[in-house]
């Protein structure tokens, strides 16, 4: 039996001004925000080459993350603070 899709992941969310610089204008579902965030990270080569689970924060990501480096699991928690 296929897993049910969580409707909360599809609900359009308002994106903060800091996050908007990275993912574009909202509102957009959380899943789309995470997808665009990963596109930005890969395009700008921000994954730690020694440990791809860690992401380096550039000048656009630092206001979102609040520090220089985060792991990918922590990233989603930090991004949720910029969605309403």
mmCIF file of the N, C-alpha and C atoms, coordinates in Angstrom:
data_MODEL
# 
_entry.id   MODEL 
# 
loop_
_atom_site.group_PDB 
_atom_site.id 
_atom_site.type_symbol 
_atom_site.label_atom_id 
_atom_site.label_alt_id 
_atom_site.label_comp_id 
_atom_site.label_asym_id 
_atom_site.label_entity_id 
_atom_site.label_seq_id 
_atom_site.pdbx_PDB_ins_code 
_atom_site.Cartn_x 
_atom_site.Cartn_y 
_atom_site.Cartn_z 
_atom_site.occupancy 
_atom_site.B_iso_or_equiv 
_atom_site.pdbx_formal_charge 
_atom_site.auth_seq_id 
_atom_site.auth_comp_id 
_atom_site.auth_asym_id 
_atom_site.auth_atom_id 
_atom_site.pdbx_PDB_model_num 
ATOM 1   N N  . UNK A 1 1  ? 0.841  -1.176 0.000  1.00 0.00 ? 1  UNK A N  1 
ATOM 2   C CA . UNK A 1 1  ? 0.000  0.000  0.000  1.00 0.00 ? 1  UNK A CA 1 
ATOM 3   C C  . UNK A 1 1  ? 0.893  1.249  0.000  1.00 0.00 ? 1  UNK A C  1 
ATOM 4   N N  . UNK A 1 2  ? 0.702  2.165  -0.925 1.00 0.00 ? 2  UNK A N  1 
ATOM 5   C CA . UNK A 1 2  ? 1.547  3.363  -0.971 1.00 0.00 ? 2  UNK A CA 1 
ATOM 6   C C  . UNK A 1 2  ? 1.298  4.264  0.236  1.00 0.00 ? 2  UNK A C  1 
ATOM 7   N N  . UNK A 1 3  ? 2.378  4.937  0.642  1.00 0.00 ? 3  UNK A N  1 
ATOM 8   C CA . UNK A 1 3  ? 2.269  5.870  1.765  1.00 0.00 ? 3  UNK A CA 1 
ATOM 9   C C  . UNK A 1 3  ? 1.438  7.075  1.378  1.00 0.00 ? 3  UNK A C  1 
ATOM 10  N N  . UNK A 1 4  ? 0.642  7.534  2.297  1.00 0.00 ? 4  UNK A N  1 
ATOM 11  C CA . UNK A 1 4  ? -0.170 8.730  2.058  1.00 0.00 ? 4  UNK A CA 1 
ATOM 12  C C  . UNK A 1 4  ? 0.728  9.960  2.120  1.00 0.00 ? 4  UNK A C  1 
ATOM 13  N N  . UNK A 1 5  ? 0.474  10.911 1.258  1.00 0.00 ? 5  UNK A N  1 
ATOM 14  C CA . UNK A 1 5  ? 1.241  12.150 1.240  1.00 0.00 ? 5  UNK A CA 1 
ATOM 15  C C  . UNK A 1 5  ? 0.728  13.047 2.353  1.00 0.00 ? 5  UNK A C  1 
ATOM 16  N N  . UNK A 1 6  ? 1.664  13.585 3.111  1.00 0.00 ? 6  UNK A N  1 
ATOM 17  C CA . UNK A 1 6  ? 1.307  14.486 4.199  1.00 0.00 ? 6  UNK A CA 1 
ATOM 18  C C  . UNK A 1 6  ? 0.828  15.805 3.604  1.00 0.00 ? 6  UNK A C  1 
ATOM 19  N N  . UNK A 1 7  ? -0.428 16.192 3.807  1.00 0.00 ? 7  UNK A N  1 
ATOM 20  C CA . UNK A 1 7  ? -0.940 17.431 3.203  1.00 0.00 ? 7  UNK A CA 1 
ATOM 21  C C  . UNK A 1 7  ? -0.208 18.683 3.691  1.00 0.00 ? 7  UNK A C  1 
ATOM 22  N N  . UNK A 1 8  ? 0.421  18.617 4.865  1.00 0.00 ? 8  UNK A N  1 
ATOM 23  C CA . UNK A 1 8  ? 1.167  19.773 5.379  1.00 0.00 ? 8  UNK A CA 1 
ATOM 24  C C  . UNK A 1 8  ? 2.355  20.099 4.478  1.00 0.00 ? 8  UNK A C  1 
ATOM 25  N N  . UNK A 1 9  ? 2.907  19.086 3.814  1.00 0.00 ? 9  UNK A N  1 
ATOM 26  C CA . UNK A 1 9  ? 4.049  19.315 2.921  1.00 0.00 ? 9  UNK A CA 1 
ATOM 27  C C  . UNK A 1 9  ? 3.637  20.018 1.635  1.00 0.00 ? 9  UNK A C  1 
ATOM 28  N N  . UNK A 1 10 ? 2.367  19.958 1.294  1.00 0.00 ? 10 UNK A N  1 
ATOM 29  C CA . UNK A 1 10 ? 1.880  20.549 0.048  1.00 0.00 ? 10 UNK A CA 1 
ATOM 30  C C  . UNK A 1 10 ? 1.247  21.923 0.245  1.00 0.00 ? 10 UNK A C  1 
ATOM 31  N N  . UNK A 1 11 ? 1.050  22.312 1.498  1.00 0.00 ? 11 UNK A N  1 
ATOM 32  C CA . UNK A 1 11 ? 0.404  23.592 1.798  1.00 0.00 ? 11 UNK A CA 1 
ATOM 33  C C  . UNK A 1 11 ? 1.346  24.749 1.461  1.00 0.00 ? 11 UNK A C  1 
ATOM 34  N N  . UNK A 1 12 ? 0.904  25.701 0.643  1.00 0.00 ? 12 UNK A N  1 
ATOM 35  C CA . UNK A 1 12 ? 1.760  26.858 0.334  1.00 0.00 ? 12 UNK A CA 1 
ATOM 36  C C  . UNK A 1 12 ? 2.072  27.655 1.599  1.00 0.00 ? 12 UNK A C  1 
ATOM 37  N N  . UNK A 1 13 ? 3.356  27.968 1.774  1.00 0.00 ? 13 UNK A N  1 
ATOM 38  C CA . UNK A 1 13 ? 3.830  28.698 2.949  1.00 0.00 ? 13 UNK A CA 1 
ATOM 39  C C  . UNK A 1 13 ? 4.399  30.043 2.513  1.00 0.00 ? 13 UNK A C  1 
ATOM 40  N N  . UNK A 1 14 ? 4.295  31.025 3.384  1.00 0.00 ? 14 UNK A N  1 
ATOM 41  C CA . UNK A 1 14 ? 4.914  32.324 3.138  1.00 0.00 ? 14 UNK A CA 1 
ATOM 42  C C  . UNK A 1 14 ? 6.396  32.199 3.443  1.00 0.00 ? 14 UNK A C  1 
ATOM 43  N N  . UNK A 1 15 ? 7.235  32.713 2.554  1.00 0.00 ? 15 UNK A N  1 
ATOM 44  C CA . UNK A 1 15 ? 8.690  32.603 2.662  1.00 0.00 ? 15 UNK A CA 1 
ATOM 45  C C  . UNK A 1 15 ? 9.240  33.920 3.215  1.00 0.00 ? 15 UNK A C  1 
ATOM 46  N N  . UNK A 1 16 ? 10.172 33.830 4.192  1.00 0.00 ? 16 UNK A N  1 
ATOM 47  C CA . UNK A 1 16 ? 10.769 35.043 4.760  1.00 0.00 ? 16 UNK A CA 1 
ATOM 48  C C  . UNK A 1 16 ? 11.611 35.764 3.705  1.00 0.00 ? 16 UNK A C  1 
ATOM 49  N N  . UNK A 1 17 ? 11.923 37.022 3.956  1.00 0.00 ? 17 UNK A N  1 
ATOM 50  C CA . UNK A 1 17 ? 12.725 37.815 3.013  1.00 0.00 ? 17 UNK A CA 1 
ATOM 51  C C  . UNK A 1 17 ? 14.110 37.202 2.827  1.00 0.00 ? 17 UNK A C  1 
ATOM 52  N N  . UNK A 1 18 ? 14.715 36.693 3.906  1.00 0.00 ? 18 UNK A N  1 
ATOM 53  C CA . UNK A 1 18 ? 16.044 36.070 3.803  1.00 0.00 ? 18 UNK A CA 1 
ATOM 54  C C  . UNK A 1 18 ? 15.996 34.816 2.939  1.00 0.00 ? 18 UNK A C  1 
ATOM 55  N N  . UNK A 1 19 ? 14.996 33.989 3.164  1.00 0.00 ? 19 UNK A N  1 
ATOM 56  C CA . UNK A 1 19 ? 14.866 32.744 2.399  1.00 0.00 ? 19 UNK A CA 1 
ATOM 57  C C  . UNK A 1 19 ? 14.485 33.027 0.952  1.00 0.00 ? 19 UNK A C  1 
ATOM 58  N N  . UNK A 1 20 ? 13.719 34.080 0.742  1.00 0.00 ? 20 UNK A N  1 
ATOM 59  C CA . UNK A 1 20 ? 13.300 34.478 -0.603 1.00 0.00 ? 20 UNK A CA 1 
ATOM 60  C C  . UNK A 1 20 ? 14.501 34.768 -1.508 1.00 0.00 ? 20 UNK A C  1 
ATOM 61  N N  . UNK A 1 21 ? 15.597 35.260 -0.946 1.00 0.00 ? 21 UNK A N  1 
ATOM 62  C CA . UNK A 1 21 ? 16.816 35.543 -1.719 1.00 0.00 ? 21 UNK A CA 1 
ATOM 63  C C  . UNK A 1 21 ? 17.395 34.271 -2.324 1.00 0.00 ? 21 UNK A C  1 
ATOM 64  N N  . UNK A 1 22 ? 17.121 33.132 -1.693 1.00 0.00 ? 22 UNK A N  1 
ATOM 65  C CA . UNK A 1 22 ? 17.686 31.854 -2.134 1.00 0.00 ? 22 UNK A CA 1 
ATOM 66  C C  . UNK A 1 22 ? 16.702 31.064 -2.998 1.00 0.00 ? 22 UNK A C  1 
ATOM 67  N N  . UNK A 1 23 ? 15.443 30.980 -2.570 1.00 0.00 ? 23 UNK A N  1 
ATOM 68  C CA . UNK A 1 23 ? 14.481 30.101 -3.249 1.00 0.00 ? 23 UNK A CA 1 
ATOM 69  C C  . UNK A 1 23 ? 13.495 30.830 -4.147 1.00 0.00 ? 23 UNK A C  1 
ATOM 70  N N  . UNK A 1 24 ? 13.463 32.146 -4.084 1.00 0.00 ? 24 UNK A N  1 
ATOM 71  C CA . UNK A 1 24 ? 12.528 32.910 -4.902 1.00 0.00 ? 24 UNK A CA 1 
ATOM 72  C C  . UNK A 1 24 ? 11.274 33.274 -4.128 1.00 0.00 ? 24 UNK A C  1 
ATOM 73  N N  . UNK A 1 25 ? 10.384 33.978 -4.823 1.00 0.00 ? 25 UNK A N  1 
ATOM 74  C CA . UNK A 1 25 ? 9.153  34.484 -4.191 1.00 0.00 ? 25 UNK A CA 1 
ATOM 75  C C  . UNK A 1 25 ? 8.218  33.346 -3.806 1.00 0.00 ? 25 UNK A C  1 
ATOM 76  N N  . UNK A 1 26 ? 7.599  33.490 -2.655 1.00 0.00 ? 26 UNK A N  1 
ATOM 77  C CA . UNK A 1 26 ? 6.602  32.541 -2.194 1.00 0.00 ? 26 UNK A CA 1 
ATOM 78  C C  . UNK A 1 26 ? 5.229  33.063 -2.543 1.00 0.00 ? 26 UNK A C  1 
ATOM 79  N N  . UNK A 1 27 ? 4.188  32.489 -2.063 1.00 0.00 ? 27 UNK A N  1 
ATOM 80  C CA . UNK A 1 27 ? 4.193  31.291 -1.227 1.00 0.00 ? 27 UNK A CA 1 
ATOM 81  C C  . UNK A 1 27 ? 4.464  30.026 -2.045 1.00 0.00 ? 27 UNK A C  1 
ATOM 82  N N  . UNK A 1 28 ? 5.034  29.042 -1.354 1.00 0.00 ? 28 UNK A N  1 
ATOM 83  C CA . UNK A 1 28 ? 5.303  27.751 -1.995 1.00 0.00 ? 28 UNK A CA 1 
ATOM 84  C C  . UNK A 1 28 ? 5.302  26.658 -0.935 1.00 0.00 ? 28 UNK A C  1 
ATOM 85  N N  . UNK A 1 29 ? 5.008  25.422 -1.336 1.00 0.00 ? 29 UNK A N  1 
ATOM 86  C CA . UNK A 1 29 ? 5.008  24.314 -0.379 1.00 0.00 ? 29 UNK A CA 1 
ATOM 87  C C  . UNK A 1 29 ? 6.411  24.079 0.180  1.00 0.00 ? 29 UNK A C  1 
ATOM 88  N N  . UNK A 1 30 ? 6.452  23.554 1.390  1.00 0.00 ? 30 UNK A N  1 
ATOM 89  C CA . UNK A 1 30 ? 7.728  23.246 2.053  1.00 0.00 ? 30 UNK A CA 1 
ATOM 90  C C  . UNK A 1 30 ? 8.605  22.346 1.173  1.00 0.00 ? 30 UNK A C  1 
ATOM 91  N N  . UNK A 1 31 ? 7.993  21.383 0.495  1.00 0.00 ? 31 UNK A N  1 
ATOM 92  C CA . UNK A 1 31 ? 8.754  20.469 -0.363 1.00 0.00 ? 31 UNK A CA 1 
ATOM 93  C C  . UNK A 1 31 ? 9.456  21.227 -1.487 1.00 0.00 ? 31 UNK A C  1 
ATOM 94  N N  . UNK A 1 32 ? 8.798  22.228 -2.044 1.00 0.00 ? 32 UNK A N  1 
ATOM 95  C CA . UNK A 1 32 ? 9.390  23.038 -3.112 1.00 0.00 ? 32 UNK A CA 1 
ATOM 96  C C  . UNK A 1 32 ? 10.520 23.909 -2.564 1.00 0.00 ? 32 UNK A C  1 
ATOM 97  N N  . UNK A 1 33 ? 10.348 24.420 -1.349 1.00 0.00 ? 33 UNK A N  1 
ATOM 98  C CA . UNK A 1 33 ? 11.393 25.231 -0.711 1.00 0.00 ? 33 UNK A CA 1 
ATOM 99  C C  . UNK A 1 33 ? 12.658 24.397 -0.548 1.00 0.00 ? 33 UNK A C  1 
ATOM 100 N N  . UNK A 1 34 ? 12.511 23.182 -0.030 1.00 0.00 ? 34 UNK A N  1 
ATOM 101 C CA . UNK A 1 34 ? 13.666 22.306 0.187  1.00 0.00 ? 34 UNK A CA 1 
ATOM 102 C C  . UNK A 1 34 ? 14.311 21.943 -1.147 1.00 0.00 ? 34 UNK A C  1 
ATOM 103 N N  . UNK A 1 35 ? 13.500 21.662 -2.158 1.00 0.00 ? 35 UNK A N  1 
ATOM 104 C CA . UNK A 1 35 ? 14.027 21.332 -3.489 1.00 0.00 ? 35 UNK A CA 1 
ATOM 105 C C  . UNK A 1 35 ? 14.852 22.489 -4.046 1.00 0.00 ? 35 UNK A C  1 
ATOM 106 N N  . UNK A 1 36 ? 14.325 23.712 -3.968 1.00 0.00 ? 36 UNK A N  1 
ATOM 107 C CA . UNK A 1 36 ? 15.035 24.882 -4.489 1.00 0.00 ? 36 UNK A CA 1 
ATOM 108 C C  . UNK A 1 36 ? 16.286 25.186 -3.667 1.00 0.00 ? 36 UNK A C  1 
ATOM 109 N N  . UNK A 1 37 ? 16.225 24.912 -2.385 1.00 0.00 ? 37 UNK A N  1 
ATOM 110 C CA . UNK A 1 37 ? 17.388 25.109 -1.522 1.00 0.00 ? 37 UNK A CA 1 
ATOM 111 C C  . UNK A 1 37 ? 18.521 24.172 -1.937 1.00 0.00 ? 37 UNK A C  1 
ATOM 112 N N  . UNK A 1 38 ? 18.180 22.914 -2.208 1.00 0.00 ? 38 UNK A N  1 
ATOM 113 C CA . UNK A 1 38 ? 19.195 21.959 -2.661 1.00 0.00 ? 38 UNK A CA 1 
ATOM 114 C C  . UNK A 1 38 ? 19.755 22.352 -4.032 1.00 0.00 ? 38 UNK A C  1 
ATOM 115 N N  . UNK A 1 39 ? 18.913 22.858 -4.913 1.00 0.00 ? 39 UNK A N  1 
ATOM 116 C CA . UNK A 1 39 ? 19.397 23.334 -6.215 1.00 0.00 ? 39 UNK A CA 1 
ATOM 117 C C  . UNK A 1 39 ? 20.417 24.449 -6.016 1.00 0.00 ? 39 UNK A C  1 
ATOM 118 N N  . UNK A 1 40 ? 20.123 25.372 -5.118 1.00 0.00 ? 40 UNK A N  1 
ATOM 119 C CA . UNK A 1 40 ? 21.026 26.493 -4.819 1.00 0.00 ? 40 UNK A CA 1 
ATOM 120 C C  . UNK A 1 40 ? 22.346 25.976 -4.236 1.00 0.00 ? 40 UNK A C  1 
ATOM 121 N N  . UNK A 1 41 ? 22.258 25.038 -3.293 1.00 0.00 ? 41 UNK A N  1 
ATOM 122 C CA . UNK A 1 41 ? 23.451 24.482 -2.646 1.00 0.00 ? 41 UNK A CA 1 
ATOM 123 C C  . UNK A 1 41 ? 24.344 23.800 -3.673 1.00 0.00 ? 41 UNK A C  1 
ATOM 124 N N  . UNK A 1 42 ? 23.771 22.996 -4.544 1.00 0.00 ? 42 UNK A N  1 
ATOM 125 C CA . UNK A 1 42 ? 24.561 22.282 -5.555 1.00 0.00 ? 42 UNK A CA 1 
ATOM 126 C C  . UNK A 1 42 ? 25.117 23.229 -6.608 1.00 0.00 ? 42 UNK A C  1 
ATOM 127 N N  . UNK A 1 43 ? 24.312 24.204 -7.035 1.00 0.00 ? 43 UNK A N  1 
ATOM 128 C CA . UNK A 1 43 ? 24.757 25.165 -8.047 1.00 0.00 ? 43 UNK A CA 1 
ATOM 129 C C  . UNK A 1 43 ? 25.948 25.979 -7.551 1.00 0.00 ? 43 UNK A C  1 
ATOM 130 N N  . UNK A 1 44 ? 25.951 26.297 -6.258 1.00 0.00 ? 44 UNK A N  1 
ATOM 131 C CA . UNK A 1 44 ? 27.011 27.111 -5.675 1.00 0.00 ? 44 UNK A CA 1 
ATOM 132 C C  . UNK A 1 44 ? 28.087 26.286 -4.973 1.00 0.00 ? 44 UNK A C  1 
ATOM 133 N N  . UNK A 1 45 ? 28.042 24.959 -5.153 1.00 0.00 ? 45 UNK A N  1 
ATOM 134 C CA . UNK A 1 45 ? 29.062 24.057 -4.621 1.00 0.00 ? 45 UNK A CA 1 
ATOM 135 C C  . UNK A 1 45 ? 29.275 24.274 -3.120 1.00 0.00 ? 45 UNK A C  1 
ATOM 136 N N  . UNK A 1 46 ? 28.189 24.219 -2.353 1.00 0.00 ? 46 UNK A N  1 
ATOM 137 C CA . UNK A 1 46 ? 28.251 24.509 -0.922 1.00 0.00 ? 46 UNK A CA 1 
ATOM 138 C C  . UNK A 1 46 ? 28.259 23.259 -0.040 1.00 0.00 ? 46 UNK A C  1 
ATOM 139 N N  . UNK A 1 47 ? 28.297 22.075 -0.659 1.00 0.00 ? 47 UNK A N  1 
ATOM 140 C CA . UNK A 1 47 ? 28.407 20.860 0.141  1.00 0.00 ? 47 UNK A CA 1 
ATOM 141 C C  . UNK A 1 47 ? 29.863 20.650 0.523  1.00 0.00 ? 47 UNK A C  1 
ATOM 142 N N  . UNK A 1 48 ? 30.087 20.210 1.757  1.00 0.00 ? 48 UNK A N  1 
ATOM 143 C CA . UNK A 1 48 ? 31.437 19.902 2.216  1.00 0.00 ? 48 UNK A CA 1 
ATOM 144 C C  . UNK A 1 48 ? 31.928 18.689 1.420  1.00 0.00 ? 48 UNK A C  1 
ATOM 145 N N  . UNK A 1 49 ? 33.046 18.823 0.678  1.00 0.00 ? 49 UNK A N  1 
ATOM 146 C CA . UNK A 1 49 ? 33.511 17.693 -0.143 1.00 0.00 ? 49 UNK A CA 1 
ATOM 147 C C  . UNK A 1 49 ? 33.905 16.469 0.688  1.00 0.00 ? 49 UNK A C  1 
ATOM 148 N N  . UNK A 1 50 ? 34.331 16.673 1.925  1.00 0.00 ? 50 UNK A N  1 
ATOM 149 C CA . UNK A 1 50 ? 34.724 15.560 2.787  1.00 0.00 ? 50 UNK A CA 1 
ATOM 150 C C  . UNK A 1 50 ? 33.509 14.848 3.382  1.00 0.00 ? 50 UNK A C  1 
ATOM 151 N N  . UNK A 1 51 ? 32.415 15.569 3.557  1.00 0.00 ? 51 UNK A N  1 
ATOM 152 C CA . UNK A 1 51 ? 31.187 15.000 4.116  1.00 0.00 ? 51 UNK A CA 1 
ATOM 153 C C  . UNK A 1 51 ? 30.001 15.702 3.468  1.00 0.00 ? 51 UNK A C  1 
ATOM 154 N N  . UNK A 1 52 ? 29.449 15.094 2.444  1.00 0.00 ? 52 UNK A N  1 
ATOM 155 C CA . UNK A 1 52 ? 28.399 15.723 1.626  1.00 0.00 ? 52 UNK A CA 1 
ATOM 156 C C  . UNK A 1 52 ? 27.123 16.033 2.415  1.00 0.00 ? 52 UNK A C  1 
ATOM 157 N N  . UNK A 1 53 ? 26.992 15.477 3.627  1.00 0.00 ? 53 UNK A N  1 
ATOM 158 C CA . UNK A 1 53 ? 25.813 15.780 4.448  1.00 0.00 ? 53 UNK A CA 1 
ATOM 159 C C  . UNK A 1 53 ? 25.899 17.167 5.074  1.00 0.00 ? 53 UNK A C  1 
ATOM 160 N N  . UNK A 1 54 ? 27.081 17.762 5.054  1.00 0.00 ? 54 UNK A N  1 
ATOM 161 C CA . UNK A 1 54 ? 27.263 19.091 5.641  1.00 0.00 ? 54 UNK A CA 1 
ATOM 162 C C  . UNK A 1 54 ? 27.236 20.159 4.561  1.00 0.00 ? 54 UNK A C  1 
ATOM 163 N N  . UNK A 1 55 ? 26.610 21.274 4.893  1.00 0.00 ? 55 UNK A N  1 
ATOM 164 C CA . UNK A 1 55 ? 26.445 22.378 3.941  1.00 0.00 ? 55 UNK A CA 1 
ATOM 165 C C  . UNK A 1 55 ? 27.118 23.616 4.503  1.00 0.00 ? 55 UNK A C  1 
ATOM 166 N N  . UNK A 1 56 ? 27.942 24.252 3.670  1.00 0.00 ? 56 UNK A N  1 
ATOM 167 C CA . UNK A 1 56 ? 28.570 25.515 4.040  1.00 0.00 ? 56 UNK A CA 1 
ATOM 168 C C  . UNK A 1 56 ? 27.584 26.641 3.760  1.00 0.00 ? 56 UNK A C  1 
ATOM 169 N N  . UNK A 1 57 ? 27.523 27.609 4.657  1.00 0.00 ? 57 UNK A N  1 
ATOM 170 C CA . UNK A 1 57 ? 26.629 28.751 4.468  1.00 0.00 ? 57 UNK A CA 1 
ATOM 171 C C  . UNK A 1 57 ? 27.383 29.882 3.783  1.00 0.00 ? 57 UNK A C  1 
ATOM 172 N N  . UNK A 1 58 ? 26.852 30.366 2.660  1.00 0.00 ? 58 UNK A N  1 
ATOM 173 C CA . UNK A 1 58 ? 27.415 31.559 2.021  1.00 0.00 ? 58 UNK A CA 1 
ATOM 174 C C  . UNK A 1 58 ? 26.691 32.780 2.590  1.00 0.00 ? 58 UNK A C  1 
ATOM 175 N N  . UNK A 1 59 ? 26.920 33.948 2.003  1.00 0.00 ? 59 UNK A N  1 
ATOM 176 C CA . UNK A 1 59 ? 26.319 35.182 2.542  1.00 0.00 ? 59 UNK A CA 1 
ATOM 177 C C  . UNK A 1 59 ? 24.788 35.164 2.501  1.00 0.00 ? 59 UNK A C  1 
ATOM 178 N N  . UNK A 1 60 ? 24.193 34.397 1.584  1.00 0.00 ? 60 UNK A N  1 
ATOM 179 C CA . UNK A 1 60 ? 22.728 34.307 1.521  1.00 0.00 ? 60 UNK A CA 1 
ATOM 180 C C  . UNK A 1 60 ? 22.154 33.285 2.508  1.00 0.00 ? 60 UNK A C  1 
ATOM 181 N N  . UNK A 1 61 ? 22.919 32.240 2.805  1.00 0.00 ? 61 UNK A N  1 
ATOM 182 C CA . UNK A 1 61 ? 22.418 31.194 3.698  1.00 0.00 ? 61 UNK A CA 1 
ATOM 183 C C  . UNK A 1 61 ? 22.695 31.479 5.173  1.00 0.00 ? 61 UNK A C  1 
ATOM 184 N N  . UNK A 1 62 ? 23.720 32.273 5.458  1.00 0.00 ? 62 UNK A N  1 
ATOM 185 C CA . UNK A 1 62 ? 24.090 32.540 6.848  1.00 0.00 ? 62 UNK A CA 1 
ATOM 186 C C  . UNK A 1 62 ? 22.938 33.138 7.667  1.00 0.00 ? 62 UNK A C  1 
ATOM 187 N N  . UNK A 1 63 ? 22.143 34.099 7.125  1.00 0.00 ? 63 UNK A N  1 
ATOM 188 C CA . UNK A 1 63 ? 21.011 34.609 7.913  1.00 0.00 ? 63 UNK A CA 1 
ATOM 189 C C  . UNK A 1 63 ? 19.932 33.545 8.179  1.00 0.00 ? 63 UNK A C  1 
ATOM 190 N N  . UNK A 1 64 ? 19.862 32.546 7.330  1.00 0.00 ? 64 UNK A N  1 
ATOM 191 C CA . UNK A 1 64 ? 18.872 31.477 7.494  1.00 0.00 ? 64 UNK A CA 1 
ATOM 192 C C  . UNK A 1 64 ? 19.372 30.445 8.504  1.00 0.00 ? 64 UNK A C  1 
ATOM 193 N N  . UNK A 1 65 ? 20.636 30.026 8.343  1.00 0.00 ? 65 UNK A N  1 
ATOM 194 C CA . UNK A 1 65 ? 21.207 28.989 9.198  1.00 0.00 ? 65 UNK A CA 1 
ATOM 195 C C  . UNK A 1 65 ? 21.689 29.535 10.541 1.00 0.00 ? 65 UNK A C  1 
ATOM 196 N N  . UNK A 1 66 ? 22.191 30.760 10.546 1.00 0.00 ? 66 UNK A N  1 
ATOM 197 C CA . UNK A 1 66 ? 22.714 31.345 11.774 1.00 0.00 ? 66 UNK A CA 1 
ATOM 198 C C  . UNK A 1 66 ? 24.113 30.893 12.125 1.00 0.00 ? 66 UNK A C  1 
ATOM 199 N N  . UNK A 1 67 ? 24.760 30.130 11.231 1.00 0.00 ? 67 UNK A N  1 
ATOM 200 C CA . UNK A 1 67 ? 26.144 29.696 11.448 1.00 0.00 ? 67 UNK A CA 1 
ATOM 201 C C  . UNK A 1 67 ? 26.789 29.332 10.122 1.00 0.00 ? 67 UNK A C  1 
ATOM 202 N N  . UNK A 1 68 ? 28.071 28.984 10.168 1.00 0.00 ? 68 UNK A N  1 
ATOM 203 C CA . UNK A 1 68 ? 28.853 28.766 8.948  1.00 0.00 ? 68 UNK A CA 1 
ATOM 204 C C  . UNK A 1 68 ? 28.610 27.414 8.280  1.00 0.00 ? 68 UNK A C  1 
ATOM 205 N N  . UNK A 1 69 ? 28.213 26.405 9.054  1.00 0.00 ? 69 UNK A N  1 
ATOM 206 C CA . UNK A 1 69 ? 28.033 25.067 8.492  1.00 0.00 ? 69 UNK A CA 1 
ATOM 207 C C  . UNK A 1 69 ? 26.930 24.337 9.251  1.00 0.00 ? 69 UNK A C  1 
ATOM 208 N N  . UNK A 1 70 ? 26.076 23.630 8.513  1.00 0.00 ? 70 UNK A N  1 
ATOM 209 C CA . UNK A 1 70 ? 25.006 22.827 9.124  1.00 0.00 ? 70 UNK A CA 1 
ATOM 210 C C  . UNK A 1 70 ? 24.953 21.477 8.428  1.00 0.00 ? 70 UNK A C  1 
ATOM 211 N N  . UNK A 1 71 ? 24.365 20.477 9.112  1.00 0.00 ? 71 UNK A N  1 
ATOM 212 C CA . UNK A 1 71 ? 24.157 19.210 8.404  1.00 0.00 ? 71 UNK A CA 1 
ATOM 213 C C  . UNK A 1 71 ? 22.778 19.244 7.759  1.00 0.00 ? 71 UNK A C  1 
ATOM 214 N N  . UNK A 1 72 ? 22.550 18.351 6.823  1.00 0.00 ? 72 UNK A N  1 
ATOM 215 C CA . UNK A 1 72 ? 21.334 18.422 6.013  1.00 0.00 ? 72 UNK A CA 1 
ATOM 216 C C  . UNK A 1 72 ? 20.069 18.194 6.837  1.00 0.00 ? 72 UNK A C  1 
ATOM 217 N N  . UNK A 1 73 ? 20.177 17.484 7.950  1.00 0.00 ? 73 UNK A N  1 
ATOM 218 C CA . UNK A 1 73 ? 19.003 17.245 8.790  1.00 0.00 ? 73 UNK A CA 1 
ATOM 219 C C  . UNK A 1 73 ? 18.669 18.494 9.604  1.00 0.00 ? 73 UNK A C  1 
ATOM 220 N N  . UNK A 1 74 ? 19.695 19.152 10.081 1.00 0.00 ? 74 UNK A N  1 
ATOM 221 C CA . UNK A 1 74 ? 19.524 20.403 10.823 1.00 0.00 ? 74 UNK A CA 1 
ATOM 222 C C  . UNK A 1 74 ? 18.988 21.504 9.901  1.00 0.00 ? 74 UNK A C  1 
ATOM 223 N N  . UNK A 1 75 ? 19.388 21.460 8.636  1.00 0.00 ? 75 UNK A N  1 
ATOM 224 C CA . UNK A 1 75 ? 18.994 22.478 7.665  1.00 0.00 ? 75 UNK A CA 1 
ATOM 225 C C  . UNK A 1 75 ? 17.472 22.602 7.566  1.00 0.00 ? 75 UNK A C  1 
ATOM 226 N N  . UNK A 1 76 ? 16.770 21.485 7.462  1.00 0.00 ? 76 UNK A N  1 
ATOM 227 C CA . UNK A 1 76 ? 15.316 21.545 7.304  1.00 0.00 ? 76 UNK A CA 1 
ATOM 228 C C  . UNK A 1 76 ? 14.653 22.156 8.536  1.00 0.00 ? 76 UNK A C  1 
ATOM 229 N N  . UNK A 1 77 ? 15.202 21.883 9.719  1.00 0.00 ? 77 UNK A N  1 
ATOM 230 C CA . UNK A 1 77 ? 14.670 22.470 10.949 1.00 0.00 ? 77 UNK A CA 1 
ATOM 231 C C  . UNK A 1 77 ? 14.876 23.984 10.953 1.00 0.00 ? 77 UNK A C  1 
ATOM 232 N N  . UNK A 1 78 ? 16.055 24.435 10.542 1.00 0.00 ? 78 UNK A N  1 
ATOM 233 C CA . UNK A 1 78 ? 16.360 25.864 10.525 1.00 0.00 ? 78 UNK A CA 1 
ATOM 234 C C  . UNK A 1 78 ? 15.525 26.602 9.477  1.00 0.00 ? 78 UNK A C  1 
ATOM 235 N N  . UNK A 1 79 ? 15.297 25.963 8.342  1.00 0.00 ? 79 UNK A N  1 
ATOM 236 C CA . UNK A 1 79 ? 14.513 26.580 7.267  1.00 0.00 ? 79 UNK A CA 1 
ATOM 237 C C  . UNK A 1 79 ? 13.058 26.754 7.699  1.00 0.00 ? 79 UNK A C  1 
ATOM 238 N N  . UNK A 1 80 ? 12.540 25.826 8.496  1.00 0.00 ? 80 UNK A N  1 
ATOM 239 C CA . UNK A 1 80 ? 11.131 25.915 8.904  1.00 0.00 ? 80 UNK A CA 1 
ATOM 240 C C  . UNK A 1 80 ? 10.847 27.183 9.707  1.00 0.00 ? 80 UNK A C  1 
ATOM 241 N N  . UNK A 1 81 ? 11.864 27.751 10.344 1.00 0.00 ? 81 UNK A N  1 
ATOM 242 C CA . UNK A 1 81 ? 11.690 29.008 11.082 1.00 0.00 ? 81 UNK A CA 1 
ATOM 243 C C  . UNK A 1 81 ? 11.441 30.182 10.136 1.00 0.00 ? 81 UNK A C  1 
ATOM 244 N N  . UNK A 1 82 ? 11.758 30.005 8.857  1.00 0.00 ? 82 UNK A N  1 
ATOM 245 C CA . UNK A 1 82 ? 11.596 31.064 7.859  1.00 0.00 ? 82 UNK A CA 1 
ATOM 246 C C  . UNK A 1 82 ? 10.347 30.865 6.999  1.00 0.00 ? 82 UNK A C  1 
ATOM 247 N N  . UNK A 1 83 ? 9.484  29.946 7.428  1.00 0.00 ? 83 UNK A N  1 
ATOM 248 C CA . UNK A 1 83 ? 8.223  29.681 6.725  1.00 0.00 ? 83 UNK A CA 1 
ATOM 249 C C  . UNK A 1 83 ? 7.058  29.939 7.674  1.00 0.00 ? 83 UNK A C  1 
ATOM 250 N N  . UNK A 1 84 ? 6.010  30.530 7.139  1.00 0.00 ? 84 UNK A N  1 
ATOM 251 C CA . UNK A 1 84 ? 4.824  30.738 7.984  1.00 0.00 ? 84 UNK A CA 1 
ATOM 252 C C  . UNK A 1 84 ? 3.550  30.560 7.166  1.00 0.00 ? 84 UNK A C  1 
# 
